[in-house]
Amino acid sequence: MRIGMFTDSYFPQVSGVSTSIRILKEELEAKGHEVIIFTTTDPNAREDEKNIIRLTSIPFLSFRDRRIAVKGMNRALKEAKKQKIDIVHTHTEFSLGLTGKFVGYMLQIPTVHTYHTMYEKYLHYIANGRVVKPKAVKIASRYFCNRTMGIIAPSQQMKEKLASYNIYKEIRVIPTGVQIPDRIEGIKARKREELGISDSELVLLSLSRLSSEKNLDKLLHALPEVVEAYPTAKLIFVGDGPMRRELETLVGDMQLSRNVIFVGEVKNEDVKEYYQMADIYINASESETQGLTYLESIVNGCPVIAKRNDYLADLITENSLGMLFAEDAKIGETIIAYADFYHHSDVATNQEVWDELMQKISSEAFADAVLSYYKTSIDIYEAHPREEVKLRVNLLEKIRR
C-alpha cells in the first residue's frame, strides 16, 4: 500500500504529532508499505530527505515554531499522482489537511484523519484567545471530520470530545504506540554526573514543550513542599518553548535555583537517557491527547505522576507504574507519597501486567490497528464511491455558503 500523510508539523519540528507520525511511518515501512509525507518547509530540514514533500510555508501567527503552508496544492496533487498513493491520511485540520482533502478528492481515493490536538486548550496563541472561540473550533472540526471516511482518535477522551461536536463519521480510538527501547547500561550515573546530580538525590523529570497549556508553573508551585521533605530534590525541565523565560524568572523568585535545571531541547533519540536517569516523571497538563510522554516514560522504567483522567487511570494500574492526582493542590503531596514508596519499597512490576501493557502500547500494535483501518476504509470507499463523492461535494457547498 502507498500512503500519503499530510501534516503541518513534522521533524525537525519536535512535537507529539511529529513523533506519532514518524513512529507510524517507520512501522508501516517495516511492514513493506510506502509512506510519503507531505508537510511544510522548514529552514532546519535536511536536503536529502526521502519521500518527504515540503510545501512553501510561513510561521503560524504567535506559534512561531510551527508553520503553515501558503501554497503548493497543485504540486502536492502532481506528486501524489506520481507516487500513485492509495489513501490519504491527514494529520491536521489546517493547510496540509485541506491539501490532503483536495488530493483525495481529485484522485478519487479515500481520506482518513487523525485528530491530534485539543484545540480549545491552544486558542490563546491566536490574538490571546480574543478572536477564535471554542464554538468556532467545534464548527470547523465538524465540517472537516465529516468529509472523511473516518477519524482516528488517540484516546477515549478525544473521541468523546469529537462526538460532542456532532461528528457522525466513525471515530475509532487508536492510541499512538511507542517503540520499546533498550536499557542503557550505566546511563543513570553518567547522565546524573553530567548534570551535577548525585545518585542519592530525588530526580523529577518534566519533558515537554515549555508552553502555558502544559501547566509547568503548577509543578514549580508544588516543588517547595517536595523540597521540604527531600531538600536536595531536583526538577529537570527537558524541552524548550515560549514559556522558558517566565519559568526561569519564577524559579528565581521562589528561590529554587538549586533545585531546578533547564536542559533545553534534546534530540529525539536522546530522550530515553533522561527517562532512564530520572526517578519520577511528572506532568500536570490537561491538554495531552496522545499520552506519548507517559508511554515513553513507562517503557523506559520511569514511573509517572500525572493528573488523573480516564486514559491514565486505565494505563497506571499498579504502583510500579506511578500514581495519579485529582487536583493541582495535591501535586506535591502525591510526589512525596510516591517518593517515600519508591525509596522504601521494593518496586517490582507484575510481569504479567507489564507484558500485557507492552503489547498494548507497542508501535507495532499501533501500526497494525491503523493499517486495518486503512484497508476497511478502502473497501468501503470502493463499494460506495459515488455516495462518498456526492457527500464531499455537498459539504463543500455548505462550507462555501
C-alpha positions, 0 to 999 in steps of 0.5 A: 500500500502507498500512503500519503500523510499530510501534516503541518508539523513534522521533524525537525519540528519536535512535537507529539504529532511529529513523533506519532507520525514518524513512529507510524511511518517507520512501522508501516515501512517495516511492514513493506508499505510506502509512506510519503509525507507531505508537510511544510518547509522548514529552514532546519530540514535536511536536503536529502530527505526521502519521500518527504514533500515540503510545501512553501510555508510561513510561521503560524501567527504567535506559534512561531515554531510551527508553520503553515503552508501558503501554497503548493496544492497543485504540486502536492496533487502532481506528486501524489499522482506520481507516487500513485498513493492509495489513501490519504491520511491527514494529520491536521485540520489546517493547510496540509489537511485541506491539501490532503482533502483536495488530493483525495478528492481529485484522485478519487481515493479515500481520506482518513484523519487523525485528530491530534490536538485539543484545540480549545486548550491552544486558542490563546496563541491566536490574538490571546484567545480574543478572536477564535472561540471554542464554538468556532473550533467545534464548527470547523472540526465538524465540517472537516471530520465529516468529509472523511471516511473516518477519524482516528482518535488517540484516546477515549477522551478525544473521541468523546470530545469529537462526538460532542461536536456532532461528528457522525463519521466513525471515530475509532480510538487508536492510541499512538504506540511507542517503540520499546527501547533498550536499557542503557547500561550505566546511563543513570550515573553518567547522565546524573554526573553530567548534570551535577546530580548525585545518585542519592538525590530525588530526580523529577523529570518534566519533558515537554514543550515549555508552553502555558497549556502544559501547566509547568508553573503548577509543578514549580508551585508544588516543588517547595513542599517536595523540597521540604521533605527531600531538600536536595530534590531536583526538577529537570525541565527537558524541552524548550518553548515560549514559556522558558523565560517566565519559568526561569524568572519564577524559579528565581523568585521562589528561590529554587535555583538549586533545585531546578535545571533547564536542559533545553531541547534534546534530540529525539533519540536522546530522550530515553537517557533522561527517562532512564536517569530520572526517578519520577516523571511528572506532568500536570497538563490537561491538554495531552491527547496522545499520552506519548510522554507517559508511554515513553516514560513507562517503557523506559522504567520511569514511573509517572505522576500525572493528573488523573483522567480516564486514559491514565487511570486505565494505563497506571494500574499498579504502583510500579507504574506511578500514581495519579492526582485529582487536583493541582493542590495535591501535586506535591503531596502525591510526589512525596507519597510516591517518593517515600514508596519508591525509596522504601519499597521494593518496586517490582512490576507484575510481569504479567501486567507489564507484558500485557501493557507492552503489547498494548502500547507497542508501535507495532500494535499501533501500526497494525490497528491503523493499517486495518483501518486503512484497508476497511476504509478502502473497501468501503470507499470502493463499494460506495464511491459515488455516495462518498463523492456526492457527500464531499461535494455537498459539504463543500457547498455548505462550507462555501455558503 
